[in-house]
């Protein structure tokens, strides 16, 4: 296990109507196919039960997150949810420790 200092995980979640789920997936895929903000380490769209969706994004540090938030277009994840008629909720987590599994070559 590695002790981390500085990384931040954002989680934006919302309940999405079944008829809008494909629109959300398509919009997310289009978004991540483009240029990602500096400092974005990893992002994923997660679909759960009963229409519960999340976008989790790992940021290099709080400064990278703050820079993305200050950009003219603003945060993308809440915007994606609003575009499909869902009201997003945001949670922030400081990464205290993590471990990544080794992948055989």
Backbone as ProteinMPNN parsed JSONL, in Angstrom:
{"seq_chain_A": "XXXXXXXXXXXXXXXXXXXXXXXXXXXXXXXXXXXXXXXXXXXXXXXXXXXXXXXXXXXXXXXXXXXXXXXXXXXXXXXXXXXXXXXXXXXXXXXXXXXXXXXXX", "coords_chain_A": {"N_chain_A": [[0.854, -1.182, 0.0], [0.552, 2.17, -0.849], [1.178, 5.306, 0.582], [-0.538, 8.198, -0.064], [-0.297, 11.6, -0.969], [-2.12, 14.409, -1.572], [-3.729, 13.631, -3.896], [-7.078, 13.778, -5.183], [-10.384, 12.591, -5.211], [-13.231, 12.973, -7.109], [-16.722, 12.572, -6.997], [-19.521, 12.483, -8.838], [-22.908, 12.155, -8.803], [-26.136, 10.868, -9.814], [-29.637, 10.2, -10.285], [-30.811, 8.72, -13.139], [-33.193, 8.802, -15.697], [-34.456, 5.853, -17.235], [-34.857, 6.015, -20.053], [-33.034, 7.935, -20.789], [-30.516, 7.012, -20.295], [-28.816, 5.892, -22.318], [-28.196, 8.205, -23.715], [-26.649, 9.544, -21.811], [-24.414, 7.817, -21.574], [-23.4, 7.985, -24.206], [-22.776, 10.74, -24.342], [-20.822, 10.92, -22.349], [-18.814, 9.236, -23.401], [-18.167, 10.698, -25.704], [-17.184, 13.024, -24.51], [-14.846, 12.095, -23.094], [-13.333, 11.268, -25.212], [-12.169, 13.461, -26.195], [-9.786, 16.095, -25.48], [-8.444, 15.807, -22.296], [-8.69, 17.449, -19.081], [-5.772, 19.019, -17.653], [-4.048, 17.257, -15.186], [-5.997, 15.402, -14.642], [-6.25, 12.148, -13.653], [-7.623, 9.7, -13.816], [-10.807, 8.595, -14.964], [-14.175, 7.466, -14.724], [-17.339, 6.224, -15.808], [-20.004, 5.022, -14.054], [-22.572, 2.699, -13.884], [-25.321, 1.89, -11.935], [-27.747, 0.092, -9.929], [-31.279, 0.593, -10.355], [-31.242, 2.989, -11.868], [-29.211, 4.59, -10.837], [-26.364, 6.491, -11.25], [-22.853, 7.246, -11.553], [-20.068, 9.407, -11.869], [-16.803, 9.037, -11.449], [-13.806, 10.647, -10.73], [-10.355, 10.862, -10.649], [-8.021, 13.111, -9.449], [-4.841, 14.683, -9.858], [-4.094, 16.501, -7.877], [-5.391, 18.948, -5.537], [-5.063, 21.472, -6.67], [-5.145, 20.982, -9.452], [-7.797, 20.158, -9.713], [-9.101, 22.507, -8.863], [-8.276, 24.252, -10.913], [-9.562, 23.147, -13.147], [-12.207, 23.574, -12.378], [-12.286, 26.342, -12.476], [-12.117, 26.917, -15.133], [-13.542, 28.283, -18.174], [-15.62, 26.646, -19.277], [-16.362, 25.129, -17.13], [-17.093, 22.468, -14.699], [-17.399, 19.253, -16.151], [-18.791, 16.845, -15.515], [-21.163, 17.364, -13.812], [-22.576, 18.869, -15.686], [-23.049, 17.004, -17.762], [-24.892, 15.265, -16.518], [-27.013, 17.059, -16.03], [-27.735, 17.632, -18.646], [-29.126, 15.364, -19.372], [-31.384, 15.558, -17.921], [-31.118, 15.097, -15.166], [-30.482, 15.741, -11.703], [-27.443, 16.502, -10.361], [-25.337, 15.332, -7.637], [-22.523, 16.181, -5.677], [-19.519, 14.827, -4.382], [-16.481, 15.008, -2.571], [-13.325, 13.508, -2.073], [-10.39, 13.062, -0.228], [-7.559, 11.321, -1.183], [-6.121, 8.987, 0.804], [-4.607, 6.681, 0.947], [-3.524, 4.128, -1.349], [-3.565, 1.24, -3.497], [-2.354, -0.336, -6.357], [-2.986, -3.029, -8.442], [-0.58, -5.272, -9.791], [-0.089, -5.798, -13.208], [0.35, -8.565, -15.244], [2.761, -8.856, -17.88]], "CA_chain_A": [[0.0, 0.0, 0.0], [1.301, 3.423, -0.89], [0.538, 6.467, 1.186], [-0.621, 9.255, -1.06], [-0.58, 12.945, -0.508], [-2.545, 15.355, -2.576], [-4.742, 13.253, -4.874], [-8.465, 14.024, -4.809], [-11.374, 11.886, -6.01], [-14.56, 13.574, -7.144], [-17.796, 11.66, -7.38], [-20.748, 13.184, -9.186], [-23.909, 11.094, -8.947], [-27.512, 11.285, -10.075], [-30.582, 9.2, -10.774], [-31.08, 9.029, -14.542], [-34.34, 8.075, -16.236], [-34.017, 4.773, -18.134], [-34.857, 6.414, -21.455], [-31.937, 8.881, -21.007], [-29.232, 6.384, -19.957], [-27.986, 5.78, -23.521], [-27.717, 9.56, -24.003], [-25.58, 9.816, -20.851], [-23.242, 7.028, -21.969], [-22.873, 8.568, -25.446], [-22.183, 12.04, -24.029], [-19.593, 10.674, -21.599], [-17.816, 8.715, -24.349], [-17.74, 11.819, -26.538], [-16.39, 13.904, -23.657], [-13.522, 11.552, -22.782], [-12.588, 11.083, -26.447], [-11.476, 14.711, -26.453], [-8.667, 16.437, -24.605], [-8.803, 15.8, -20.882], [-8.048, 18.531, -18.331], [-4.487, 18.749, -17.024], [-4.171, 16.779, -13.811], [-6.958, 14.303, -14.531], [-5.508, 10.886, -13.642], [-8.505, 8.6, -14.217], [-12.234, 8.89, -14.841], [-15.046, 6.386, -15.18], [-18.793, 6.333, -15.682], [-20.479, 3.801, -13.406], [-24.02, 2.522, -13.861], [-25.748, 1.012, -10.851], [-29.126, -0.368, -9.943], [-32.379, 1.565, -10.242], [-30.95, 4.255, -12.514], [-28.197, 5.376, -10.127], [-25.147, 6.625, -12.044], [-21.786, 8.031, -10.951], [-18.821, 9.674, -12.585], [-15.714, 9.193, -10.486], [-12.617, 11.178, -11.379], [-9.2, 11.022, -9.772], [-7.219, 14.275, -9.815], [-3.469, 14.687, -9.353], [-4.073, 17.266, -6.633], [-6.479, 19.928, -5.4], [-4.813, 22.572, -7.61], [-5.653, 20.559, -10.766], [-9.258, 20.206, -9.615], [-9.507, 23.921, -8.817], [-8.055, 24.834, -12.24], [-10.655, 22.682, -14.012], [-13.436, 24.258, -11.956], [-12.199, 27.757, -12.843], [-12.139, 27.048, -16.591], [-14.801, 28.878, -18.642], [-16.68, 25.647, -19.496], [-16.744, 24.575, -15.838], [-17.029, 21.013, -14.532], [-18.148, 18.527, -17.175], [-19.673, 15.786, -15.001], [-22.511, 17.862, -13.491], [-23.227, 19.305, -16.924], [-23.553, 15.823, -18.464], [-26.114, 14.803, -15.858], [-28.098, 18.027, -16.258], [-28.168, 17.511, -20.044], [-30.067, 14.245, -19.495], [-32.504, 15.823, -17.034], [-30.875, 14.603, -13.806], [-29.843, 16.718, -10.817], [-26.272, 15.838, -9.787], [-24.804, 15.597, -6.297], [-21.068, 16.097, -5.724], [-18.776, 14.487, -3.165], [-15.027, 15.083, -2.725], [-12.596, 12.653, -1.145], [-8.931, 13.107, -0.279], [-7.003, 9.965, -1.221], [-5.187, 8.826, 1.918], [-3.727, 5.564, 0.608], [-4.073, 3.301, -2.417], [-2.724, 0.179, -4.036], [-2.72, -0.739, -7.707], [-2.549, -4.396, -8.722], [0.394, -5.443, -10.867], [-0.639, -6.493, -14.361], [1.417, -9.305, -15.931], [3.025, -8.406, -19.26]], "C_chain_A": [[0.892, 1.235, 0.0], [0.502, 4.518, -0.211], [0.584, 7.592, 0.159], [-0.83, 10.596, -0.381], [-1.016, 13.765, -1.695], [-3.612, 14.929, -3.554], [-6.145, 13.435, -4.292], [-9.363, 13.236, -5.759], [-12.676, 12.659, -5.945], [-15.55, 12.512, -7.577], [-19.053, 12.487, -7.598], [-21.778, 12.107, -9.491], [-25.289, 11.688, -9.191], [-28.341, 10.074, -10.46], [-31.001, 9.623, -12.183], [-32.25, 8.173, -15.011], [-33.855, 7.035, -17.251], [-33.927, 5.196, -19.597], [-33.739, 7.414, -21.79], [-30.558, 8.271, -20.757], [-28.304, 6.274, -21.165], [-27.424, 7.145, -23.917], [-26.553, 9.921, -23.085], [-24.302, 9.093, -21.255], [-22.597, 7.628, -23.227], [-22.176, 9.902, -25.174], [-20.875, 11.879, -23.263], [-18.491, 10.183, -22.539], [-17.286, 9.83, -25.245], [-16.828, 12.755, -25.747], [-14.975, 13.362, -23.467], [-12.707, 11.235, -24.03], [-11.788, 12.332, -26.799], [-10.296, 14.901, -25.51], [-9.156, 16.503, -23.168], [-8.092, 16.935, -20.157], [-6.712, 18.087, -17.739], [-4.721, 18.305, -15.586], [-5.209, 15.705, -13.608], [-6.175, 13.001, -14.685], [-6.351, 9.761, -14.218], [-9.949, 9.071, -14.079], [-13.022, 7.692, -15.333], [-16.503, 6.725, -14.906], [-19.286, 4.996, -15.158], [-21.999, 3.785, -13.394], [-24.394, 1.523, -12.793], [-27.196, 0.603, -11.006], [-30.096, 0.801, -9.84], [-32.03, 2.944, -10.788], [-29.931, 5.137, -11.805], [-26.881, 5.326, -10.904], [-24.149, 7.494, -11.294], [-20.687, 8.256, -11.967], [-17.782, 9.926, -11.507], [-14.473, 9.631, -11.251], [-11.532, 11.39, -10.344], [-8.337, 12.14, -10.323], [-5.858, 14.198, -9.152], [-3.381, 15.391, -8.003], [-5.218, 18.269, -6.639], [-6.298, 21.077, -6.388], [-5.337, 22.222, -9.008], [-7.178, 20.611, -10.787], [-9.75, 21.651, -9.641], [-9.345, 24.599, -10.177], [-9.162, 24.42, -13.205], [-11.944, 23.42, -13.66], [-13.46, 25.714, -12.391], [-12.243, 27.985, -14.354], [-13.502, 27.567, -17.05], [-15.938, 27.866, -18.819], [-17.137, 24.982, -18.207], [-16.672, 23.053, -15.809], [-17.942, 20.277, -15.516], [-19.157, 17.545, -16.59], [-21.054, 16.3, -14.602], [-23.284, 18.285, -14.735], [-23.805, 18.116, -17.692], [-24.858, 15.326, -17.843], [-27.279, 15.757, -16.105], [-28.633, 17.933, -17.68], [-29.133, 16.353, -20.266], [-31.194, 14.357, -18.463], [-32.346, 15.325, -15.609], [-30.17, 15.679, -12.985], [-28.683, 16.054, -10.089], [-25.981, 16.238, -8.344], [-23.294, 15.365, -6.381], [-20.508, 15.72, -4.363], [-17.289, 14.537, -3.511], [-14.375, 14.217, -1.665], [-11.102, 12.885, -1.33], [-8.43, 11.676, -0.239], [-5.926, 9.877, -0.139], [-4.189, 7.706, 1.663], [-4.358, 4.809, -0.545], [-3.063, 2.232, -2.803], [-3.252, -0.169, -5.421], [-2.153, -2.139, -7.951], [-1.545, -4.392, -9.861], [-0.245, -6.256, -11.982], [0.501, -7.253, -15.046], [1.562, -8.842, -17.375], [2.664, -9.474, -20.245]], "O_chain_A": [[1.859, 1.323, 0.756], [-0.707, 4.636, -0.411], [1.635, 7.886, -0.41], [-1.472, 10.686, 0.665], [-0.332, 13.798, -2.718], [-4.362, 15.785, -4.023], [-6.371, 13.272, -3.092], [-9.13, 13.215, -6.968], [-13.172, 12.966, -4.861], [-15.25, 11.664, -8.418], [-19.579, 13.108, -6.674], [-21.55, 11.246, -10.341], [-25.575, 12.83, -8.833], [-27.812, 9.055, -10.904], [-31.483, 10.737, -12.391], [-32.293, 6.97, -14.756], [-32.947, 7.308, -18.037], [-33.013, 4.775, -20.306], [-33.52, 7.709, -22.965], [-29.541, 8.93, -20.977], [-27.11, 6.542, -21.039], [-26.296, 7.232, -24.404], [-25.58, 10.533, -23.526], [-23.227, 9.693, -21.276], [-21.375, 7.759, -23.292], [-21.103, 10.163, -25.718], [-19.923, 12.621, -23.501], [-17.361, 10.667, -22.475], [-16.087, 9.895, -25.513], [-15.814, 13.222, -26.265], [-14.005, 14.094, -23.66], [-11.512, 10.961, -23.928], [-10.851, 12.278, -27.596], [-9.869, 13.967, -24.831], [-10.147, 17.165, -22.86], [-7.006, 17.345, -20.568], [-6.542, 16.926, -17.368], [-5.506, 18.915, -14.861], [-5.307, 15.142, -12.517], [-5.523, 12.772, -15.704], [-5.863, 8.959, -15.013], [-10.272, 9.853, -13.184], [-12.593, 6.987, -16.246], [-16.849, 7.4, -13.936], [-19.016, 3.954, -15.754], [-22.636, 4.739, -12.947], [-23.843, 0.423, -12.748], [-27.791, 0.748, -12.074], [-29.765, 1.859, -9.304], [-32.467, 3.957, -10.241], [-29.799, 6.314, -12.139], [-26.354, 4.248, -11.18], [-24.527, 8.361, -10.506], [-20.413, 7.404, -12.813], [-17.865, 10.896, -10.753], [-14.133, 9.06, -12.288], [-11.752, 12.01, -9.303], [-7.964, 12.136, -11.496], [-5.728, 13.71, -8.029], [-2.681, 14.935, -7.099], [-5.925, 18.413, -7.636], [-7.286, 21.606, -6.896], [-5.914, 23.078, -9.679], [-7.777, 21.056, -11.767], [-10.699, 21.978, -10.353], [-10.174, 25.425, -10.559], [-9.647, 25.237, -13.987], [-12.685, 23.841, -14.549], [-14.529, 26.267, -12.647], [-12.391, 29.121, -14.805], [-14.51, 27.319, -16.389], [-17.095, 28.187, -18.543], [-18.186, 24.338, -18.184], [-16.24, 22.426, -16.776], [-19.107, 20.636, -15.687], [-20.265, 17.421, -17.111], [-22.05, 15.712, -15.024], [-24.495, 18.082, -14.825], [-24.916, 18.197, -18.215], [-25.81, 15.005, -18.554], [-28.402, 15.32, -16.359], [-29.827, 18.124, -17.914], [-29.883, 16.354, -21.242], [-31.873, 13.373, -18.167], [-33.342, 15.146, -14.908], [-29.357, 16.438, -13.513], [-28.896, 15.144, -9.288], [-26.332, 17.331, -7.897], [-22.842, 14.457, -7.078], [-20.954, 16.217, -3.329], [-16.888, 14.156, -4.611], [-14.806, 14.189, -0.512], [-10.606, 12.903, -2.457], [-8.824, 10.901, 0.632], [-4.939, 10.612, -0.173], [-3.047, 7.777, 2.116], [-5.577, 4.833, -0.715], [-1.878, 2.315, -2.478], [-4.462, -0.28, -5.623], [-0.976, -2.393, -7.693], [-1.655, -3.592, -10.79], [-0.871, -7.284, -11.727], [1.516, -6.649, -15.395], [0.575, -8.476, -18.014], [2.816, -9.279, -21.451]]}, "name": "protein", "num_of_chains": 1, "seq": "XXXXXXXXXXXXXXXXXXXXXXXXXXXXXXXXXXXXXXXXXXXXXXXXXXXXXXXXXXXXXXXXXXXXXXXXXXXXXXXXXXXXXXXXXXXXXXXXXXXXXXXXX"}
